[in-house]
Amino acid sequence: MKMRISYILVNNTVPENAGAAARALKTMGFNDLRFVNPCDYLCEKAMMLAHGSHDILYNAKVYDSLSDALADIDFSIATSSKQRWVRKNEISVNRLKSFIEDKGDTVQELAIVFGGEESGLSNEDIALCDVVSSVQLAGSYPSLNLAQAVMIYTYSLSGIGLGNFGGQNAKNPQHTAYKPLKEKVIKVLNGIGLPPETLIHGRVLERLANANEQDINLLHSITTKIIERVEGELDK
């Protein structure tokens, strides 16, 4: 299984959380930290909390928007403690590792996305992701510090793809990877009059996100045949 997991912090406002998040990544064997509209994550406060993990902060990538941060990502998982998203799969952190492993080699670039300390991820940011994940908490205090949440996810996903990621040269071909399949499914849906604003369009993509490696390979064959047939009819 060849996979790299990136951790993306959106609108992080507390430097200490940035530093503690970097330390969580380093401790659990990850190294790709990304920021969207961050605070000063290289300040003294952040560095103090990133003890032994300064390289993670120095090498972190910064983006203007979440869509830019996800540009090279095959599959993205939004984290949220608030049930405010619309028609999104919710995967408990307890079963997230097996959910990801079921994707097999169809996903090589995966991202876990965290919202800022004040209000978490916006509905618009959640809509950019494939699924939503949450941590089950006691009802009396349903909140986690950002750095604590990052630690939980890095711990839960530790070991996935470690030592096996081959970089860009190891990219899967278009006929086996998840992201190209999603693009083909969207093309088919648009072609039959089901654009993104229709309810069924979102439902299809929601179910697609649940597909395992075997399903993804099968759906590649089916969607390719559909596109070939439709394009063939248009050429007549």
Secondary structure, DSSP 4 states (H G I P E B T S, - for coil): ---EEEEEEES---HHHHHHHHHHHHHTT--EEEEES---TTSHHHHHHTTT-HHHHHT-EEESSHHHHTTT-SEEEEE-SS---SS--EEEHHHHHHHHHTTGGG-SEEEEEE-BTTTB--HHHHHHSSEEEE----TTS----HHHHHHHHHHHHTTTTTTT---GGGPPPTTT-HHHHHHHHHHHHHHTT--TTSHHHHHHHHHHTT--HHHHHHHHHHHHHHHHHHHHHHH-
